Amino acid sequence: MKTIRIPPRPSLLADVQQELSAREPDPKKLAKIIANDVALAASLMKLTNSSFFGLRLKAGSVEHAVDLLGLDQCSMLLTGIIARQTMSNGGAAMARFWDFSTKRAQAMSFLARQMRACPTDIAHTFGLFCDIGVPLLMEKFPDYSKNLEKAAKDLDHKITDLEDQRYSTNHAAVGSLLARTWGLPNEVSVAILLQHDYSSLQDKSTEDRVRTLIALALLAEYAIHKYHGEDLFAEWEKGGDLACQFLGMSQHEVEDRFDELHDMFNGIS
């Protein structure tokens, strides 16, 4: 772990988090922080006016976008935008990584809202960051991508166990460390660490929100795989039943959620 480069928390993210954590956050001050970074402001405006949010009004300025979204939604989007700006080197592989992470975050936010399972901003943040350790290990180990692809198809072993054997660490541990370093909510960093340990879904000593995030992420990822025509998803084979049991979902309800998510993916593609 000591030899892996964990990017420091971007100063822009620190400024945003400081304002949002104030006793009475000021939307105008937050808008000013955002507007000082042209790329951040442009990305926020684009997302605010996208079909994903489906807002009746279109934002005409950063301040207007903050008012339309609210502080919680703004925090969710800004954290993701800044993360993508900070960790975008890597060409096509990183583009695919962020495309999948964004789709998972959108799916988790949708599921959290529809099922009233947890706050949508927390679900979205976890969806974006749960695999954030992957690009850090790709940067450190030249053979990591090839071995991760192989491990992802293994039906008998946890991905993190296979990574530990080869690299003496794993993407969940590295990602959890980055989440803590960047000041993300504690339940997000814990859920990142436990994301492939599906036995935690039955462990009542694990916080309910952590288990909810793990279960929703598995449901969202399986929906994405099915959307792309991939019916066999090893992680679902390992933890799907436990996730459904924890969420109190029948197979019929799972299929209904998949249909809803596929409609959403079609609408934002």
N, C-alpha and C positions, 0 to 999 in steps of 0.2 A: 504493500500500500504506500509506503514511504517513497517509492520510486515513481509513482504515478502522479502526473501533473493534474492537480485539481484547480481549475480556474478560480481565481478570487472572485468574490461577489462584485459584479460591475457597479461602479459608483452611481450610475443612473438608476439601477435597481435599488440601491441603498437609499437614494433620495426619495424615490417613489414610496418605498416601504416606511421611511421615516414619516412622511406626510400622512400616509394611511393609518399609521399607528398612533397618531396624535389623539389627544382626548376628544377633540372636535375637528376631524379632518376637513380641510377647506377645498372644495372642488375647484375653485379658481386657482389656488396655489398649485394643485395637482396639474391642472391644465397648463399652467405656465411652465412647470417642469417638463411636461411632455412636449410642448411647443418648441422648447429650446433644442430639441433633437429632431431634425427634419425627417429622418428615416423613421423614427418612432412615431411621430405625429402622422405621417402618411400611412403607415401600416395600421395604426389605430383607426383612422378615418375609413380606410378600405374595409376593415373587418366590421366596424360599426354599421356600415351601409350594405353589408353583404346579405345574401338570402338566408344565411344561417340564423341570424337574429330576427329577420323579418319585421323590423321596426316600421311602424306606420309612417313615421317622419324620418327624413334623411338628415344626417348631421352635416351642418354647413361649416363647422369650425371645431377645433379640438375641445373647446369649452362646452359647446353644444353636445359633442359626443359623450363627454363625461357626464353631463346632465341626463342624457338619454339612457345611458348604460347603468348609471349608478356606480358607487364606489367599489362594491364587491366585484361586479362584472369587469370594471376597469382594471382592478388589481389582477384578476385572472388573465386578461388579455395582455396586459403590459408585461407580466412576468414571462409569458410565453414568447412574446415578440423579442424581448431583450435576450432571452436564452438563445433564440434562433440567430440573432445578430452576433452573439458572442461565440457560438459554436456552429459556424456555417462552412468552415473549410473542410474539404474532402470530396468535392465534386459530386458526381451522380449518387454515390453511396450515401452521402449526407442528405442529399435532396430526398432520396427514398426514405431515409430515417425520419426526417421531419414530416414528410407527407403522411407516413403511417402514424406517427405520434399525434399529429394534428387531427387525423380522422378518429383515432382512439379517444382523444380528449373531447371532441365534439360528441361522439357516441356516449361517452360516460356522462357528460353534462346532460344530454338528452335523457338518458336512463334515470339519472338521479332526480331530474325534475318530474318525469312521468311517474316514477315509483315512489317519490318522496322519500328516497333512501338516505340522502345526505345533502349538504349544501352543494349547489351546482358549481360554485367557484372552486371548492376543494376537489370535487370530482374532476373538473377540467384540468386543474393544476397537476393532479396525480397522473392523469392520462398523458399529459405532455412530458412529465419528468420521470415516469416509472422506469424507463430504459435509458436514462441519461448517462449511465455508466458505460453503455456500449461504445459510443464514439471515443470515450477516453481510453478504453482498452484497445480499440482499433488503432488509435494513435500510438499506443505503447508497444503493441505486439503485431508484427506484420501478418502473422497467420491467424489472427483472432477471427476475422470475418468468416474464413473458410470453416474453422472449427465451430463457430457459433451456429452456422447453417446446419452443420452435421448434428450438433447437440440438440437443436430445435426439433429434430425428427426422432429423437430417442424417446421411446415410450416407457422405458423402464427406470430411468434415472433423472434426477432433477438437473436442470441446466446448470444451476449454481454449483452443484457437487462436481460436475464434469469440469467446469471452469476452475474450481479450487484445485482439482487434481493436476491440471496442466499449468495454471498461472499463479497458484497460491493466493488467489483472490477471485472475485467474481463481480459481474456488472451490478448486481443488487447492492453489494457492500459499498462499491465505489460510488454508485448513484446516491445512496443514502447519505454518504459523507458529503457529497456536493450539495445535497438538499439542505443539510444542516449548515454548511458553510454559507450558503446563500440566504439563510434565514427563512426557509419555507416552513409551513406549519409542521409541528412535531408529528402529527398523525400521517402526514405525507411521507416524511423521512422514514418512519417506522414501517409503513406499508410498502415502500420501495424495498426495504431490507427483507421483508417477509413475503414478497410477491409470488415466489415460486414454492413457498412452503405451505402447501394447501392444507396440511394438518392444522394450521393456525385457525382455519375457518371453524374448527370444532373446539378450539381452545378458548374457554370463557374468560381466561385471564388476559386474553388479548382484547384490546379496546374494540368495541363494536364498530366504530367508524373505520378503524384500520381494516377489519375483516370485510366491511362493506365495500371499501375501495378495491380490495383484492378481488372480491367476487364480481363487482361491476366491470373491472378491467378485463377479467377472463371472458365474461359475456360479450363485452364490446369487441375484443380481439377475435373471438370465434365468429362473430357477425361479420367482421371485416374479411376474414378468410373466406367465409361462405359467399360474400358479395363478389369476391374475385374468383369464385368457382372452385375453391379449395375446401373440399368437405372434410378431409382428414387434418386435424389440428391436434398435435400431440399434447399440448398443454390442456386442452379440453378433455382429452381422454384421461389425463391424470387428475384433474380437479373439477371437471364440469359438474359431476353429481354433487360434490360437496358445496360448490357455489350455489347450485339450484336449491339444495337443502337449506343453506343458510339464508338465502333470499326468499324462501318459501314459494318457489316457482315450480309449476309442473312443466312437463315437456311441451305441452300445448301452449302454455304461456310464454315459454322460451321462443317458440316458433313465431308467435304473435309479435314479440319484441323484435325479432330478426326482421320481420316484414316492415315494421315501423322504421327500423334503422336503415334498411335498404332504400325505403322511400326517401328518408332524409339524405342519404348519400347521393341518390339520384338528383335531389333538389339542389345540392350544393356543389355538384361536380361540374 
